[in-house]
Amino acid sequence: MPTTPLPECGVARFLALLGGPWATLIVRELLHGPLRFTELRGALPGISPHTLTSRLRQFEETGIVTRTAYAEIPPRVEYRLTPLGEGLREVLEAMAAWGVTVPEPARAAP
């Protein structure tokens, strides 16, 4: 678990765990199944290796993701959502459904 206590409010707790850049997008990609680090980077153009590593470590600490290292040459590591992480599926589906209902901003006439 994180070194600092999580907020009691559910929304604040969600934002503490999944707020900030890239967090929900990483979970979105892992909802399709386990992925390797390079596969996650490829699915998220623009994410830095440092940010991806940091988020994955945070998700491991909070029980959202598991990391499995296979004793192979070359080494293979996969990241997979835990049942807790899988519980985010409905949340992200609701966010996506709401997001597509938001109209494009009106454009200024030339």
Buried (B, 14 or more C-beta within 10 A) or exposed (E): EEEEEBEEEEEEEBEBBBEEEBBBBBBBBBBEEEBEBEBBBEBBEEBEEEBBEEBBEBBBEBEBBBEEEEEEEEEEEBBBBBEEBBEBEEEBEEEEEEEEEEEEEEEEEE
